[in-house]
Amino acid sequence: MSGAVVLQAEDLHTYYGKSHILHGVGLEVREGEIVTLLGRNGAGKTTTLRSLVGLTHPRDGAVRIFGHATTDWAPYRIAMLGVGYVPEGRRIFPSLTVEENLKVPMERPGPWTIPRIYELFPRLAQRKSNKGRQLSGGEQEMLSISRALLLNPKLMMLDEPSQGLAPLIVQEVFKVVAAARKEGISVLLVEQNVRAAVEIADRAYVLDDGKVVYAGAAAEFAKDEERVRALAGASAAKWEEV
């Protein structure tokens, strides 16, 4: 795959207290590609993202973003490199209006502006005076993604953007993720909606029990119906046998 490496993680070991969550996780994202990180609940997907964006520092291993050794950096320093992060659960400001939520991110020069967000998500334009808590789950996800886009990032990491959304809204959200790549944004997408994720991703990694058990082309992974079906309850042993 051509394109410079924008994100590289090597041999990450991350703990919560004494609990060893990630066991030597490694992955990379190259310029202009969508990489999806898959796995069942508790596999370590969210912990991997938190380790990459500085929210939970790995005890061992290394993270490099745009050539910078960011393993021990604070999240705000990583964001300032041009990294947008959309956490699981949306985490918008419920007491602020849509427009006020959109004005929260620091301004970075680039093509993404509030008027352009309203073009991308007309529903947010219609609801711009509504409080965050008055929005549907789909609208909240749109708002969360929009706030990350307003950073004009070069790399975006999204944690379960389709969680709890109706199928039509999921399609809309994934179209936005694909559109971000066309704008030159590299994407790391954590998802449980395997089929939707592999449709738009270039490459896929699968985690099980804190270990990478598959790394390769997303299209190749999508062809393996047994693996796709087994993903929600897969064990590392089962993956290795396929």
Beta strands, then each sheet from edge to edge (+ up, - down):
strand 1: 5-16
strand 2: 19-30
strand 3: 34-38
strand 4: 60-65
strand 5: 68-69
strand 6: 83-86
strand 7: 155-159
strand 8: 186-191
strand 9: 203-208
strand 10: 211-217
sheet 1: 2+ 1- 4+ 5-
sheet 2: 6+ 7+ 8+ 3+ 9+ 10-
end
